[in-house]
Amino acid sequence: MGLSIANNVSSLTAQHNLGRANAGVAKSVERLSSGLKINRGADGPAALVISEKQRAQIAGLRQAIDNSDKAVSVVQTAEGALNEINSLLVKVRSLAIDSANSGVNDDDALAANQAEIANALDTINRIASNTQFGTKKLLDGSAGIQGTVTDTDVTFLKGTSETTAGIYALAVTTEGERAVATAGTDQTQALAADEVLTINDVSITLNAGLTQAQVVSRINEFTSQTGVTADISSGATRLYTTAFGSAAEVDVVSNVAAADDSSGFGTSVISDAGVDVVGTIGGTSFTGVGNVLTATSGPAQGLSVQFATDTDPFETVDGAQGNISIADNSLVFQIGPNQNQTAKVTVNKVTPNSLGVGVTGNQFNNLNEIDVTSAAKAQDALGVVDAAIDDITNLRGTLGAFQQNTLESTANNLRATLENTVNAESIIRDTDFAEEIANFTKGQVLVQAGTSVLSNANQIPQLVLSLLR
């Protein structure tokens, strides 16, 4: 190549290479100072797209792990309260067994046991109503299946995790009935003599001179022991059980022959048993227990409702009873990094009126109704308490399994996934300092060399001067 002054190509070449070396050094400085080899889209478009998606996933994984840990705290709060309810139920069961020991207890002892049970049930109700995580209540039914009825004669008792949300029509096809015993003879005069009336194995002394209204009042003084209420119907003294259903029975006999100056029941035993309600839920027929109807199959499975009395105090309402709307308010936890990666758990209502519901062959419909003021009632109370304990322990088991098998296992899996995802993102985006320092050192040498070469290249035109001498 000839010598020229107008264009110094060698200088341009040196400048070009020096610029590239400078750019390389600047890039190495950026990577070394930021710790990332992908700082902008131009550094690697495909790598940037992949790594940004992985960054979003990493953030989601970290939050999902936090969510799982918080969910464990919620479950443990509920389980801790259920443990206390469990302890109270064990105490109630012990009191019921004590009351069933009829050979030892007198009326005062039975009344004391009943008072203690009432206090325990109040405490259970308080725990169920007040247990909360933050402001979210956990055991009052708001974290489980809730039902709203359109008819005031129907009370929603409970639903289960098997109850499908929706609207169900309710109807009573066979009325639930209390056991009823009516005196064969109307009492129109005051009692002519002292009389002993035995109702459900409880002896009631009626003193001579009592009017029919006073006889009724006297019988009702023993309602807590007999489970029977007295009134006057069409002139005759009538007895009916507090409880509904086939397990409710009334047996009455007097030691005085029936007459208009006696109670009118006579010396022959008068007996009757109640009738269990039969009705439909969502068009499917079920046989209930007492005045409680429970769906045992279909989409409404586990749904329990209670029917009120009709104009007759010993019969439930019948016919169509409106609708019940079921809402699933189960606790839902976002335990995954992506859309719809959730898990839910149903925490059923654990108030006394929703525990021990629908025990077959039992005069009590739920835990709230139990009475231990007689040995016979104590036996039935035991059946209800055992069912309530089953309800609580099953719920505790469900929560425990959810915590261990869903939340904790998922959190462990998320941690392993997070580790691997962070590693993959690191490979794509993080600076390899050993490699980059080598590049930086090489770039520095090239910059120094390029600067020296450029200086020499800029001196080349001066060689022309030697030709002009």
Secondary structure, 3 states (H helix, E strand, C coil): CCCCCCCCHHHHHHHHHHHHHHHHHHHHHHHHHHCECCCCHHHCHHHHHHHHHHHHHHHHHHHHHHHHHHHHHHHHHHHHHHHHHHHHHHHHHHHHHHHCCCCCCCHHHHHHHHHHHHHHHHHHHHHHHHCEECCEECCCCCCCEEEEECCCCEEEEECCCCCCCEEEEEEEEECCEEEEEECCCCCCCCCCCCEEEEECCEEEEECCCCCHHHHHHHHHCCHHHHCEEEEEECCEEEEEEEEECCCCEEEEEECCCCCCCCCCCCCCCEEEECECCEEEECCEEEECECCEEECCCCCCCCCEEEECECCCCCEECCEEEEEEEEEECCEEEECCCCCCCEEEECCCCCCHHHCCCCCCCCCCCCHHHCCCCCHHHHHHHHHHHHHHHHHHHHHHHHHHHHHHHHHHHHHHHHHHHHHHHHHHHHHHHECCHHHHHHHHHHHHHHHHHHHHHHHHHCCHHHHHHHHCC
